[in-house]
């Protein structure tokens, strides 16, 4: 089961800071989140989604110890 952590606007849209998911691939996870949480689905395409600290393709298999970070675009200075 992969640990999914949400940050900033993604946390607000998801309604939680983190959760454990059993989706087999990153693409499956993205599709499920967009369906289950429409607010998150609206910003998810703009988010950086990292698996174990790296950007990967949607066909990446999520292992039981994977950490997925959902990071919306940040503005700042």
N, C-alpha and C positions, 0 to 999 in steps of 0.2 A: 504494500500500500504506500503510495507516494504522499509525501507531505506537501501541500500547496499553501504557500504564504502569500498574502495579499498586502499591498502597500498603498498608502495615500488614497487616491480616488478609487482604486480597485478594491481596497478594503471597504470603503463606504458602499460601493455598488454591490459587493458580495455579501455585505452584512455580517462580516466576520473577519478576523485577522488571519485565520488559517483553518485548514481542514485536512483530513486524510481521505484520499481518493483511490479507487481501484481501476481507473481507466487504463487500458493496456498501452496506449501510445499518447504522445503529446497532442496529436491531431484529434484523437478521441476525446481527450480531456477538454480541449478548446471547444469542440462541438457540444459536448455535454453541458459545459458551463454556460455557453450562449443560450442553450435551450432552457436550462433550469433557472437561470438568473438573467432575465432580459436586460436589466440595467447594466450588468457586467458585460453582456454580449455586445452592447453598444459601444463600449470603450475597449474591449479586448483586442480588436484588430490594431489599435494604436499602441498597445502595451508591448513592452519588451518582456518576453517570457523566457526565463533562464531555467535550465535543468542542471542542477549541481554547479551553478555559477557560469554556465556557458550557453550561448545561443545555439540551438540545434534545430533540425528539421522536424516537421510534424510527424514523420514516420519513426521518430525515436521512441524506443520502447522505454516505458517508465518502470524501473525496477522497484522492488519493495522498499529500498532505502533511498530512493530519489527525493530530492528537494526541488520543488518547482516554485520559482519566485515570479509573481505577476507584478510588473512595475509599469505604472502609467507614465506618460511623458511628464517630465518635471521641468518647471521653469524656475529660474532663479538668477541670482547674480551675486 
